[in-house]
């Protein structure tokens, strides 16, 4: 049982190292609408030109 677990962990580490070798070539942030700011009603994030900013956050609650 311990051998199987160690092999699984070793395989996952190898996959993780290989996945990190690929670098992103595109733009990391789109600044075409300007910088982010708080909207006039102080409830939302918008760009300087007034375009809404879609903010998505996620939590993996099933891991806890």
Helices and strands as residue ranges (DSSP letters): H 2-20, E 36-38, E 45-47, G 61-63
